[in-house]
Each structure stands twice: as C-alpha cells, then as structure tokens.
Amino acid sequence: MKLYEIAHSRAGDKGNISTLSLIPFEEKDFGLLCEKITPEAVKNHLKEHLKGSVTRYELEGISALLFVCEDALAGGVTTSLALDAHGKCLSSALLEMEIEEK
C-alpha cells in the first residue's frame, strides 16, 4: 500500500533543512509507521532530493512522526533555483512510498 492510504503529511523549511511530518489518519496505524518508516527508508525514497542526514522524532502524544532532513532544499529557500524551493512537494513525494501491511 502507499502511505497516502493511511497517513497525511505536512512540510516546513528553515534554510536548507526540510521537516516532514507523517500523521496517520487512524491512531492504530502509528505503530506500523514507526516500524516501517525509518530515517533510512525516507532517505532512500527521497534520495534524489535529500543530500544530507535524516533524523526521525516520534511524537507519541499526538501519534505523529517528524523527519528533519538536512541539505534538502538545494541550498535553501533564498538561494535555490529549484521550482519548489520550500520543499512542499517532498511531503507529497513521501506519501508515495510503498509499504507492506502486516
């Protein structure tokens, strides 16, 4: 299944860092996201865009994951020539990731 079937995502940016949140539609799917959506999986899935490290934070109180992606915006919003300098499309690209159901 694709992530967009069980979760939604939002993106933020600061300089050359993009943050991607991943929030399941149903709280019961949070454990599956924690198991399957590792920093390595995100980096591999978005490898054409993410040049630096990916750090994952588990926000258990709100059943969400936050990924901090370094060197992700082609130099940063004010210096990038990318069409999507803010990286908002990265959240949509993340939701295209395929995962296996349990």
C-alpha positions, 0 to 999 in steps of 0.5 A: 500500500502507499502511505497516502492510504493511511497517513497525511503529511505536512512540510516546513523549511528553515534554510536548507533543512526540510521537516516532514511530518507523517500523521496517520489518519487512524491512531492504530496505524502509528505503530506500523509507521514507526516500524516501517518508516525509518530515517533510512527508508525516507532517505532512500525514497527521497534520495534524489532530493535529500543530500544530507542526514535524516533524523526521525522524532516520534511524537507519541502524544499526538501519534505523529512522526517528524523527519528533519532532513538536512541539505534538502532544499538545494541550498535553501529557500533564498538561494535555490533555483529549484521550482519548489524551493520550500520543499512542499512537494517532498511531503507529497513525494513521501506519501508515495512510498510503498509499504507492506501491511502486516 
